[in-house]
């Protein structure tokens, strides 16, 4: 996938994701809850609360909601700064209300976690940190400065100092933990979503190339007979026009141009073929087609093709699916990029599976990311060194993720490891003698059936242009 496409996903902003109407609805729920809690506390439990101050604080949230709902359209989406200010207002309003109703002795103090958790999922890091610091400051302030709640007997409802301190510490830990947890989960979700979009774009591009090649191949197939006829007739005319130089040159020109047409159509058809006869091709043919763009890049790409022990001698025919070709191509590209001089592609098959092993003589996968290969945007510790070997490479792991996703979609199972064939090993004893990628398909997933006669393919169908 081009680096420009990767950059688009990498720089995608989180702003303008949250609708104003969503936060207005959440605030209405908070207002109703706050008003109900005050009413029950006063009327049912006969608690003495600073209603003269608490009611205006709740009313302020109502006024802000009404102004926002009547000023902005329903589809208004908040920018980064607008969302930050909105959540800051919620924190301050809730903090004031808690300070008027018992501070940390009020069990609803845990609601201070909500704005920070929301910020962690939709805001950038610095805005989330600012909001978290504000929440910590408010939590600390209301633990010291607050109006106590007085019960019906005139006693102040307070917690023992040790319990109040413990509740304060628990709230601070909860703020940090929930923010980090929510952000980590959200980042993984967005990363996976962006990577899947990139995978779909890569597959769509490969499908278009295959379809385009199929159109050209079909044209070459259909025009093959008339071009051969023109070439044959022109050759016969040349034999009969030896005594007429002008006419002989015309006949020779006709034959040359017919041959030129055949060569052009053949070269254009190399991108892919959709002829019914080539919907399925020998195992080796499909893998070589995938490797073709990387065969002449300064590294030797060597093929070893042989049936596995007990496997049939006849090479299986597999479907020429775009996901298989593009996935194997990405894996071979990665091997060529990081190989010292040679990449080996081994093909084997049995009655149950067909297998591809792609190995190189490079340094192998870094041990720090070996267990996470195939995840999108994996950062590598050898980033600067890898960037020198592969100019423009950002070490994001997106290419391997696309390859892994496409191949698994076709039914394959992949395994990433390092080999010992060069005798290298890390201080932990793990092999570092070159990267090895094993790809294995069950025969059933590729529609391979032994001893089953294939029906006639029939005539090629016309391409439908939508």
N, C-alpha and C positions, 0 to 999 in steps of 0.2 A: 504494500500500500504506500503511495507517495507520502513523503514527509509533510507536505502541505496539508494533506487530509488529516494526518495524525495531529498536526498542530492545531487544527480547528477544534478537535475534541479536547486537546490538552488545555486550551485557553477559554473554553466555554465558561461563561459567567453564570453565577447563581442568582444575580439580581433579577428583578422583575418576575419572580416565580410566584410570589404570594399575592393573592387577590385581597384587596382591601375589604371586600364584602365578607371574606372568611374571618378575618380578624375582628370585624365589627360584630359578626355573629357570636364569636367566642366571648367578646367583651359583654354582649348582652347577657349571655349565660352567667358570666361572673357577676354582673350587676344584680341579676335576679337572685343568685346565691347569696351575695352579700346582704341584700335587703331582707331576704328570708331569715338568714342567720341572726341579724339584729332584732327582727320582730319576734322570733321565737325566744331569744335570750331575754328580752324585756318582758314580753307578755306571758310566756309559759314558765320560765325559770325565775322570773322576778329579779334578774340581775341588774345591777346599776352600772350603766355604760355611759360614756360621754357622747350621748346622742346629738347634742348641740354641735359637736364638731364632726361626728361620724357621718351624719346625714349629708352635709355639704360635700364631703369627700366622695360619697357614692354618687351624689348628684353631678359632680364634676365629670365622672365617667359617662353619665347619661348625656350630658351636654356635648361632650366631645364626640360621642357616637352619633348624635343627631346632626351635628354640624358636618361630620365626615360623610354621612349617608346622603345628605342633601346637597353637598358641594361637589362630590366626585361621582362619576358614572359607576354603574354596577360592575363594569368590567375593568375598573381601575386596578392596575398592578403596582405594588409599591417598589420603589427603587431601594437600593441598599441603605442609604441614609434615612429614607422615610420609614422603612421597616424597623431600623434601629431606634429611631425616636419614638415610634409607636410602642415598642416593647419597653423602652425606658419609662414612658408615661405609665404603663401598666405596673411596672415595678414600684415606682414612686407612689402611685395611688394606693397599691396594696400595702406598701410599707407604712404609709400614714394611717391607713385604717387599722392595721395591726397595732401600731403604737397607741392608738386610742382605745384598743380593746384587749389589753393585757400583754402586749408584746409577745415574747416567746412562750408565755404560759397559754396563749391562744393556740389550740391544736391546728387551726387553719394556717399557721405560719409556714407549713410545708408547701403551700401554694406558691411560695417564692421560687420554687424550683421550676415552675412551668415556663415563665418567659425565657429563662436561660436555656432550657432544653429546646424550646422552639428556635431560639437564636442559633444554637449549635447546628441545627438541621438546614437553615436557610441563609445564614449570613456568613461572611468571610471570617477568617480567624481573628483578625484584630477587632472587628466589631463584636464578635462573641466574647473576646477577652474583656473588652470595655464593659459590656453588659454584665459579665460575671463579676468584675470588680465592684460595679455598682450594687449588685445583689449582695455581695459579701459585706460591703459598707452598710447597707440598709439592715441586714441581719444583725450585724454587730451593734448598730445604733439602737435598734428596738429591744436588744437584750439589756440595755442600760437605761434608756429613756422611754418610758411608757406609762400609761395610766392603768393602774390595776383594775381588775373587774371585782366589784363588790357584790357578794351574794345577799339573799333576803335577810340574813341575820346580821348584816353589817360587817362581815369578815372579808378581808381581801384574799382573793384566790391567787396564791403565789406558789411557786415550786421551791423546794430546797435549793440552795445555791449550787450544790454539786449536780443536781438533776438539770438545772437550767444551763449550767456550763456544758454538760453532756449533750443537751439538745442543740445548743449553739454549734458545738463541734460536729454533731451529726448532720446538721443542715449544711455547714460548709463543705464537709466531705461529700454529701449528696449533690451539692451544686457542681463541684468539680467532676465527680464520677459520672453523673448523668450527662453533663455536657460533653465530656470526652467520649463516653460510650455512644451517645446519639450522633456525634460527629463522625466517629469511626464507621458506624453502620451506614450512615448516609453517604459518606465518601465511597464506601465499597459498592453501594447500590448505584451511585452515579457513574462510578468507574466502569462497572459491569454494563450498565446501560449504554454508555458511550462506546465501549468496546464491541458490544453486540451490533450497534448501528454501523460501526466500521466494518464488522464482519459481513453484514448484509450488503454494504456498498461494494466490498471486494467481490462477493459472490455475484452481485448484479453485473459488475464490470466483466467478470470472467464469463458470465452467461452471454453478455452482449458480444464479446469477442468470439465465443463459440458459435453463436447464431450468425454473426457476420461471416465467419469462415464457412459456415454451412451453406449460406447463400452462394458464396463464390464457388465452393466445391460443387454444389448442385449445378451451377451454371457451366463449370468446366466439364462436368460429367455429361450434361445434355448437349453441349457444343462439341464434345469430343468427336462424335461420329461425323457431323458435317465438315468439321475442320480436316479430319483425316481424308474424307472424300475429296475435298478441294485440293489437298496436297497430292493425292494419288492422281487425280485428273490432270493437274498442272504438270506433274512429272511426265505423264504420257504425252501431253502437248509439247513439252520441251523436246522429246525424242522425235516428234514429227515436224518440228519447226527449226531443225538445224540449218536448213537452207534459207530461213527468213530471220536474219539477226534481230530486227526490231521486234517482231512478234515473239521470238525466243526470249528476249529480255523481259517482255511483259509477263510471259508465263512463269519465268524464274522469279520475278518480283511477287507474283501471286503466291507461289509456294513459300517464299521466305516470309511473307506477311502472315500466312496461315500458321507457319511454325512459330512465329513471334506471338501470335494470339494464344497458342497453346502454352507457351512458356509463361506468359503473363498470368494467365488464369491459374496455372499450376503454382506459381510463386505466391499469388494472392490467397490461394486456398490453404497455405501452410498454417494460418492462424487457428484452424480447426475445421472439422468436417462433420456435417450433420447427415451425410448419406446414411440411409437405413443400414447399408452393409457395414458401416463403420460406427454405428451406435455402440457396438461392443467391439473391442479390439484385444489382441493378445496382451497379457499382463505386462510384458516387457515394453511393448509399443506405447502403452499409456504412460508408464513411468519415464521412458525416454522422452516422450513429448513434454512431460512436466519439467524435465531437467534441461531441455534444449536451450532455453535462454541463458543458462549459466555454464554451458559447456566450454565456452571460449573466453573465460574471464581470468586467465593466467594461472588457474589451478587445474590439476588433473582430476577429472571425474571418471572413476573406473567402475564398471559394472561387473558383478558376479551373479550369474543367473543359473540356478540349478534347483531341481526339486529336492525337498527335504527327504530325510530317510523314510521310506515307505510311501512317498508321494508318487502320483502318476507322472510319467515321462512327458506327457503332452501338457504344454503350457495352457493354463486356463484363460478364457476370455472374460474380461470384466467390462462393466459399463464405463464409457468415457464421460463421466459426470464432471461438471465444472468444479464442484467442491473437492473432488479427489485430485484433479489436476492442479488446481490452485493451492490446495493444502500441501501436497508433496512438493510443489514448486517453492513454496515459502520455506519448507524445511531444508531443501537442498540449497537455497539461497543463503540461509543462515549458516550452513556448514561450509559453503564456499567462502563466505565472508571471513570466517574465523579460522579456516584451515591454514596450515603452514604451506603445504604444497599439494596435498592430495585429499580427495573425498572419495569414499567407497560407498557404493549403493549395492546392497545385496538383496536379491529377490529369491524367495523360496515359497513353496506351496506344498500342501498336503491335501488329503481328502476332506479335511475339516476347515482349514484356514489357508489364507495367503498372507505372506509376511514381507515387509520391507524394512531393512535396517540401513540407516544413513549414518555414517561415522566419518570423522575427520581426524587429522593429525595435529589439531591445535591444542590449546591448553585445557579444553573441556569447559564444562559449566562451572561457574563459581559455586563453591560449597554453600555460601550464604544464601543462595537463591535456588539451589537444586531442587529442594522440596516444594518450591512455589512456582516452578516453571509451568507456563500455561495460564497463569493468572495475568490479567491485563495490567500494564503499567508497573511492572516489577522493576524496582531500582536496583542497579548493580553496583557493587563496590569497585569494580574495575572500569567505571564509566569512562574516565579520561583515556585509558589505554584502548578500550573497545572503540571509542570514537575515532582514535587515530587509525585503527585498522579498517573501520567502516565509516568513511566520511558521511556526516549527516545523520548518523545513527545516534539516537538519544537513549538507548538502553531501557526502553519502556516495556518491552516484552509484548507489544501489541501484535507484531508479526507472528510470533509463536502462538499467541492466543487465537488469532484468526485461523491459523493452520489447524490447531487442535480442535477448535469449534467446528470447522468445516469437515474435518476428517471424522470426528465423532458423529457428526450428523449423517455421514454415510455408513455408520455402523462400526467404525474402527475403534480400537483401543490403542492408546499411546503410552510409551514409557520412556522417560528421559534419564540418562545415566552417563557416567564417564567410564572409559575403558582403561585397561592396564596394558594394552599391547605395546606401549612405549616404555613400560616399566616405571611410570611415575606414580606417586601416591602422596597424599597430603599427610600432615603430622598426625591426623586422626586415623590414618591407614586407609582412607577412602581413595578410590582411583581418580587420577587427574590426567590420564593419558590421552585425552581427546573425547569430544562429545559423541554420544551414541543415542540415536533416536530409533526406537522400535515401533513400527506400525503394523497392526494385525487386524485383518477382517475375517469374521466367520464367513464361510462360503455362502450361507443362506442370506446374509445381508446384501450380497452383491448379485444374488440370483444365479449362483453357480450350481448347476445340477449335474451330477455324474450319470452317464449312461441314459441321458434324456435327449431324444432326437429333437432338434430345433425345427420349428415350423418354417415354411417359406416366408420371407419378409414381405413380399408383394412389391408393388410399385412405389417409388418415392412420392411422397405427398408434397403438394405445393406449399410454400411458406405463406402464412397468412399475415399480412401487414395490418396492424391495428392503429 
